[in-house]
């Protein structure tokens, strides 16, 4: 089958297989699957996250109605539910790090401060179908070997089944993700594209939400029109830019409210709100309680135990970022009756 006929097969109604957690995981939150010679297969999806590293060979990866050439060193993320497959493969050897985010002992925390993380986990998987996709992100040969070595360590650990192996495997998986995100070159064509700049903007907002952001300037940085910037930003984050920035600010406010020496006005000013009344309204809209009530709910003798929000990585509302720490801070869950619109 030539490349053109291989592509055409995706225009037909091919049965899709959905791979479950039990098919690929022993126990716990992490799995490693090696494929020595990836053959073409039918479209399928998973119930877990798949971080794919191409160790050698080449082929075409089909995902979200796009055909993307892949080769040694390429790395990409396939989120739960995303249909994909491979074809036109030639000696394609790869290793998959499988992650059940619902069972991970910790959220990704401040990994979202890294542009590489934002691009791999949030930007690329949610690019509009009509938009052309830049070349896959790639690592140097030495970095791919180091990732392969770390993944082999996870495999060995899971085979020993020593006490605590599930937790340790999850911790090592975080190390692999951190290594990948910090070793993706800022000079890579994808990172220098408008989408790469958007990933950098998302990481900047995540790490410094208290700063003042001008949407016109952010659009210019992304090499996008204001209309395109808003459209793509909302597709990736699930909300308009200003609402996303406010959520990040409220997340930071939740941390600062743990400090009893700070007044509500000081907290508001510290997270980028000049008006403490406006801050309180935004806080209530997102958290379903006033800042003062939230602070009281953190006290041991709180009168608001039933209102205290709980962190739950499963409570991501439809259309929210795939892997945003915003979904791991109190009040982000739809199960808690968020009033934010």
C-alpha positions in Angstrom: 0.0 0.0 0.0 1.5 3.3 -1.0 1.3 6.5 1.1 -1.6 7.9 -0.8 -3.8 4.8 -0.6 -2.8 4.5 3.1 -4.0 8.0 3.7 -7.2 7.3 1.8 -8.1 4.4 4.1 -8.8 6.9 6.8 -11.6 8.4 4.8 -13.5 5.1 5.2 -15.4 3.9 8.1 -12.8 1.7 9.9 -13.8 0.1 13.2 -12.1 1.8 16.1 -10.7 0.0 19.1 -10.7 1.6 22.5 -7.8 0.4 24.7 -8.6 0.3 28.4 -6.3 0.8 31.5 -6.4 -3.0 32.2 -5.0 -3.8 28.7 -1.7 -2.0 29.4 -1.2 -1.4 33.1 -0.2 -4.1 35.7 -1.3 -2.0 38.7 -1.0 1.6 39.8 -0.7 4.7 37.6 2.1 4.0 35.3 3.0 1.6 32.5 5.8 1.2 29.9 5.2 -0.4 26.6 7.9 -1.1 24.0 7.2 -1.8 20.4 10.2 -3.1 18.5 8.6 -2.8 15.0 5.5 -0.8 14.9 3.2 -2.0 12.1 0.4 -0.1 10.5 -2.8 -0.5 12.5 -6.4 0.7 12.6 -7.5 3.9 14.3 -7.8 3.5 18.1 -7.9 5.5 21.3 -7.0 5.0 24.9 -8.5 5.7 28.3 -5.1 7.0 29.5 -2.3 9.4 28.5 0.4 8.1 26.2 3.8 9.8 26.0 5.5 8.5 22.8 9.2 8.5 22.1 10.5 7.4 18.7 13.7 5.4 19.2 14.5 4.6 15.5 12.9 4.3 12.1 10.2 6.4 10.5 6.6 6.5 9.6 3.4 8.5 9.5 1.3 9.2 12.6 -2.3 9.8 12.0 -4.2 11.9 14.6 -7.0 14.4 14.6 -7.4 14.0 10.8 -3.8 15.0 10.3 -0.9 12.9 8.8 2.3 13.8 10.5 5.8 12.3 9.5 7.7 10.9 12.5 11.3 9.8 12.9 13.9 9.0 15.5 14.0 11.5 18.3 10.4 12.7 18.0 8.2 12.9 21.1 4.5 13.6 21.4 1.6 13.1 23.7 -1.7 11.3 23.0 -4.3 12.3 25.5 -7.2 10.0 26.6 -9.9 9.6 23.9 -7.8 10.9 21.0 -8.0 8.7 18.0 -4.7 7.8 16.3 -2.7 5.2 14.4 0.5 4.6 12.4 1.0 3.7 8.8 3.8 3.7 6.2 6.2 2.6 8.9 9.8 1.6 8.2 11.6 -0.1 11.1 9.7 2.1 13.5 10.8 1.4 17.1 9.1 3.3 19.9 8.5 3.3 23.6 5.3 4.5 25.3 5.0 5.9 28.8 1.4 5.3 29.9 -0.1 7.4 32.6 -3.4 7.1 34.4 -3.6 10.7 35.7 -6.6 9.8 37.9 -4.3 7.5 39.9 -1.1 9.6 40.0 -0.2 10.4 43.6 0.5 14.1 42.7 -0.8 16.5 40.1 1.6 17.9 37.6 2.0 21.0 39.9 4.2 23.7 38.3 5.3 21.6 35.3 2.9 23.9 33.4 5.4 26.7 34.0 7.6 25.0 31.4 6.9 26.0 27.7 7.8 22.4 26.6 5.1 21.0 28.9 2.5 23.4 27.7 3.3 22.6 24.0 3.4 18.9 24.4 0.4 18.4 26.8 -1.9 21.3 26.1 -1.2 23.1 22.8 -0.4 20.4 20.2 -3.1 18.0 21.2 -5.8 20.7 20.9 -4.8 22.6 17.8 -7.8 23.3 15.6 -8.3 20.7 12.9 -8.1 23.3 10.1 -4.7 24.5 11.2 -1.5 23.0 9.8 0.7 21.2 12.4 4.4 22.1 12.7 6.9 19.3 12.8 6.8 17.1 15.9 9.0 18.2 18.8 12.2 16.2 19.0 15.0 15.4 21.4 18.7 14.9 20.6 19.9 11.4 20.2 21.6 11.6 23.6 18.5 12.8 25.3 16.4 10.1 23.7 18.9 7.5 25.0 18.6 9.0 28.5 14.8 8.9 28.5 15.0 5.3 27.3 17.4 4.5 30.2 15.0 6.1 32.7 12.0 4.2 31.3 14.0 0.9 31.5 14.5 1.7 35.2 10.7 2.0 35.6 10.3 -1.3 33.9 12.8 -3.0 36.2 11.2 -1.5 39.2 7.8 -2.8 38.3 9.2 -6.3 37.7 10.7 -6.4 41.2 7.4 -5.4 42.8 9.3 -4.3 45.9 7.2 -2.5 48.6 6.4 0.9 47.3 7.1 0.2 43.7 3.9 1.7 42.4 4.6 5.1 44.1 8.3 5.0 43.0 7.3 4.2 39.4 5.0 7.2 39.4 7.7 9.5 40.8 10.1 8.3 38.1 7.5 9.0 35.4 7.4 12.6 36.6 11.2 12.7 36.2 10.9 11.5 32.6 8.3 14.1 31.8 10.3 16.8 33.4 13.4 15.7 31.5 11.6 15.8 28.2 10.0 19.2 28.9 13.3 20.8 29.9 15.4 19.3 27.1 13.2 20.3 24.2 15.2 23.0 22.4 13.7 26.5 22.3 15.2 26.7 18.8 13.1 23.8 17.5 10.9 25.0 14.6 7.7 24.1 16.5 8.8 26.1 19.6 9.6 29.1 17.4 6.2 28.9 15.6 3.2 30.9 16.7 2.0 27.8 18.6 5.3 27.5 20.4 5.1 31.1 21.3 1.5 30.5 22.6 2.9 27.7 24.8 5.5 30.1 26.2 2.7 32.6 26.9 0.6 30.0 28.7 3.7 29.0 30.9 4.3 32.7 31.6 0.7 33.2 32.8 0.8 30.1 34.9 4.0 31.1 36.7 3.3 34.9 36.9 -0.5 35.4 36.9 -0.1 38.6 38.9 1.5 40.4 36.0 -0.5 42.7 33.7 -1.2 41.2 30.3 -2.2 43.1 27.2 -4.1 40.8 24.8 -3.1 42.8 21.7 0.6 42.3 22.6 0.1 38.6 23.4 -1.5 38.1 20.0 1.4 39.9 18.4 3.9 37.6 20.3 2.0 34.6 19.0 2.2 35.9 15.4 -1.6 35.7 15.3 -4.4 38.1 14.7 -6.4 39.0 17.8 -9.3 37.0 16.6 -7.2 33.9 15.9 -5.4 34.3 19.2 -8.7 34.3 21.1 -10.1 31.4 19.2 -7.0 29.2 19.6 -6.5 30.2 23.2 -10.0 29.3 24.1 -9.8 26.0 22.3 -6.6 25.1 24.2 -7.6 26.3 27.7 -11.4 26.0 27.4 -12.0 29.7 28.3 -11.2 33.2 27.0 -7.8 34.7 27.9 -9.0 37.1 30.6 -11.0 34.4 32.4 -8.1 32.0 32.3 -5.8 34.7 33.7 -8.3 35.4 36.5 -8.5 31.7 37.3 -4.7 31.6 37.6 -4.8 34.6 39.9 -7.4 33.0 42.1 -5.3 29.9 42.3 -2.4 32.0 43.6 -4.8 33.8 45.9 -5.8 30.4 47.4 -2.1 29.9 48.4 -1.7 33.4 49.8 -4.9 33.1 51.9 -3.1 30.4 53.9 -1.0 33.2 55.4 -3.0 34.8 58.2 -0.8 37.9 58.3 -2.0 39.1 54.9 -5.2 41.1 54.6 -7.7 40.4 51.9 -6.7 43.6 50.2 -3.0 42.7 50.3 -3.8 39.3 48.8 -5.8 41.0 46.0 -3.0 43.3 45.2 -0.4 40.5 45.3 -2.3 38.5 42.6 -2.9 41.4 40.2 -6.2 42.9 41.3 -6.2 46.6 42.1 -9.7 46.5 43.5 -10.3 44.2 46.4 -14.1 44.2 45.9 -13.6 43.1 42.3 -11.2 40.4 43.5 -13.8 39.2 46.0 -16.4 38.9 43.3 -14.1 37.0 41.1 -13.1 34.7 43.9 -16.7 34.0 44.8 -17.6 33.3 41.2 -14.8 30.7 40.9 -14.7 29.3 44.4 -18.4 29.6 45.4 -17.3 31.4 48.6 -15.8 34.7 49.7 -12.0 34.9 50.3 -12.6 35.3 54.0 -14.8 32.2 54.1 -12.2 30.3 52.2 -9.5 31.4 54.7 -11.8 30.3 57.6 -12.5 27.0 56.0 -8.7 26.2 56.2 -8.7 26.6 60.0 -8.8 23.5 62.2 -12.0 24.7 64.0 -13.6 25.8 60.7 -17.4 26.4 60.7 -17.4 25.7 57.0 -16.2 22.0 56.6 -18.9 21.2 54.1 -17.8 24.1 51.9 -14.1 23.4 51.9 -13.2 22.6 48.3 -11.2 19.4 47.7 -8.5 18.8 45.0 -9.6 16.2 42.5 -7.9 15.7 39.2 -10.9 14.1 37.7 -13.1 17.2 38.1 -12.0 18.9 34.9 -14.9 20.7 33.2 -15.5 20.0 29.6 -13.2 22.0 27.3 -10.7 22.8 30.1 -6.9 22.4 29.6 -5.9 18.8 29.3 -3.2 18.9 31.9 -3.5 22.3 33.7 -2.6 22.7 37.3 -5.7 25.0 37.3 -7.7 21.8 37.5 -5.8 20.7 40.7 -6.5 23.7 42.8 -9.6 24.0 45.0 -12.8 25.1 43.3 -11.9 23.9 39.9 -14.2 20.9 39.9 -17.6 20.8 38.4 -18.6 18.4 41.2 -18.2 21.3 43.6 -20.9 23.4 41.9 -18.6 26.1 40.5 -20.6 29.2 39.7 -18.1 30.5 37.1 -19.6 31.2 33.7 
